Amino acid sequence: MIKNTLFMIFLYFNYFFSQGIENEQQFSTYNFGILGGISFSTIPTAGGAIQFEIKTNVTSSLYLKSSIAYTLIYDDDSYEVKSYRFVTFDDYAKYHTLLFTVDKVEYSIIPLTVGAEYIFLNDTFSPFAVFDIGYNFSTSKAQGLVQEGIAGIYDTIDEIPDDYRKIAPALDDGSSITIGLGLGIRYKLSMHIALELRYLYRYNEAIINSNQILFGIMF
C-alpha cells in the first residue's frame, strides 16, 4: 500500500514538473531590469539605491537572477573621537588636539548578488518572493563636526592630555557578506515590459542591516 502511494505521488510530481517544462523550456527566456529607490536602517537617515539585474527561468514560476547595485546606507549612531594631529608649515610646528563629533557614518556599497525569484501567480498583477546572497564592496566615511585645538595647542606630544593622545580608530569599510529576503508585485504593461515594486530586508554582516524599497521596470 505504501509503495503504491509513493509511486502515485512520484507519477503526479513527474507529470506536474514535465508540464511546467513543456509550457516554458528551462533557460529559454532572459529578463533585464533597472530599479531605484531608498535604502535605510531608520527613516530619518535614508539613503538611495539603484540596481541592475538579469534573470532566467527554471520553470514558469521560478527564476534564477543576478544583480549589481549601488547603495548608500547611513548609520546614525553618534559618538565622539578625541585625537590630535601634527601641523607644520614654514617655521610653525605644533600639535593640535581634535574633537570629532560623529553624527552618522555613510557607507557607499556596491553589492554583487545571485539569487532566486518565485512567482506566486502569473497574471497582470504578479506577486512574488525574492531571495539573494552576495558580497558588499564598501567604503565608509564618518560625518560630523571637527573642532581643532579644543584642548589646546602644544609644542611636544608629551604635553597633550592623555584623552587626546590617541590615533583616531579607522572605520570598518563594511565589505562583507550580504543576504536579502523580500516580497514584491509586478504589473505587466505588455508581453515583454512590466513595472515592479519590491520590499527587501537586507542582512549585512559587517555593518547595520537595512531595508530597501525599490521601484523599476523589467523587460
N, C-alpha and C positions, 0 to 999 in steps of 0.2 A: 504493500500500500504506500509506504513512504517513498520507495523507489519510483513508483508510478507518479506520485505527486511531484517529486523533484524533476522527473522527466518532463511533465507537463509545464512546470514553471520554466524549465530550460527552453522548451519549444516556444513558449509565449515571448520570453525576452529575446530569443533569437529572431522571431518574427518581427517584434517591435523595433529592434535595432536595425534589421535589414530594411524595413520600410522607411526608417529615417534616412538611411544612407541612400536608398533609391530615390527619395524625394529630393535630396540635396547631397551631391557627392562630396566626400571629405576634401577639404582644402581647395574647393572649387571656386570660392569667392574670396575677395580681399576688400576690406573697407579701410578708408583713411578718415581721420578726424582731427579737428583742432578745437580745443576747449579753453575757455578762460574764466576766471572768477576770483574768489577770495580764499585765503588760507589763514587760519587763526587758531590760537590757543584760547585767547579771550577776545571778545568783540572790540574793546577799545583799541587794541593794537593789532588790527587785521592787516595782513599783507596781501600781495597779489599772487596769481598763479596763471601760467599758460602751459598747455600740454598738447603734444602731438602724438598720435598713436596710430598703429596699424593692427588689424586683426584678421583672422581667417577662421572659417567654420570647421568644426569637428563633426557636429550634427546640425540640424536646423535650429537647435536651441542653445548649443554650447559652442563658444568661440574661444580661441587662444589669442592673446594680444600682447603687444609690447609697446612701450611708450618712453618718450623723453620729455622732460618738462623743465621749466624754470620757476622757482618758488621763492618768495620772501616770507619768513616767519619771524615774529618778534617775541622774545621772552621779556616780559615786563617786570621781572623780579629785580628790584633796585638794591644797590649796595654801595659801599664806599671803598676806595682803594687809596691807601697812603703810600707815597713813594717819593723819589727825588730824581733830579737829572743834573748833569754837569753842563754848564753853559759857558762857552768860551768864544770870544771874538776880540780882535786887537789885543789890548792889554787887560781885558776883563776875563777872569776865570773864577767862577763861583758855583756853589752847589745850591740849587733851588729846590725847595720842598714842593710837593704836588699833592693835591687832594682831588681825586677824580670821583665825582658822584655820578654813578651809572644809573640811568633811568630805565634802560632796556638794552637788550642785545639783539642785533639784527643778524639773521642767518640767511645768506644767499645760497640757494641749493639747486643743484642740477641732479634730479633723481632719474636713474635708468631702471625700468621695471619690466617684468614679464608677469603674466597672469592669465586669468580666465574670466569669462563673462557668461552668465546663464540667463537666458530669456524665459520668463515665466509664461508669456503669452505673446505670440506673433500676431499683431493686429495693427491698426492705425496707431493706437497708443500701446506701447510695449513696455511693461515693467521688467526690470532685470536686476540681478545682483552681480557684483564685481569683486574680484579678489586679485591682489598683485603682491609681489615681493621683489625687492631690488636693492640698490645701493645709492646712497646720497653722496654726491661730491659737493662739499660745502665749504664756505668761508664764513667767518664771524667777525663782527665789529661792534664794540661797545659804544653806546650813545649816551651822552650826558654832559655834565659841566666840569671843566678842569679849572681849578684855582691854583695859580703858581705863586710860590713864596708864602703860602698860607701859614706856615710855622716859622718862617724866616728864611734868610739867605746867608749862607755860611762859606767860610774860606776853605775848610777841610771837611772831609767826610765824617771825622770823629766828632765834630760839633753838632751834627744833625741829630735831632731827637730819635730815640730808639724806634718809636712808632713809624717814623718816616724813612728809616734806614733799611729799606727793603726794595727789591726789584718787583715791579708790578707783575703779578702772575699772568701767564699767557692764557688766552681763551682757548677752549676746545673748539676746533673748527667745525665740529658737528658731522664730519664724514662718518657714515655708519650704515648699517642695515636698516631698511625701511619696509614696513608691511602695511598694506591698505585693505580695507574692507568697507563696502558701501552698497547703496541702492540707487537706482535711477529709473527714469522713464524716457522713452523715445517716441517722438511724434513723426510719422512718415509723411513727408511732403510729396514724395513721388516714389517710384520704384527704386531709385538709386540715391535719394537725398532724404535726410532726416535730421530733425532737431533733437537735442538731447540735454537733459538736466539730471545731474547726479550729485549725491552727497557721499563723501568718503571720510572715514575716520582713519588717520594715519599714525601708526606707531613708528617713532624714530628712536633708534637705540641710544644714540649719544646725546640727544637734545630733547626738548619738550615734544610731547605728542601734539598733533594738530587735527583740525577739522578743515575739510575743503568743500566748497560749493562751487560747482563748475557748470557752465552752460556753453554749448557749442553746436557744431554741425558735423555730421558724418556723411560720407559719400563713397 
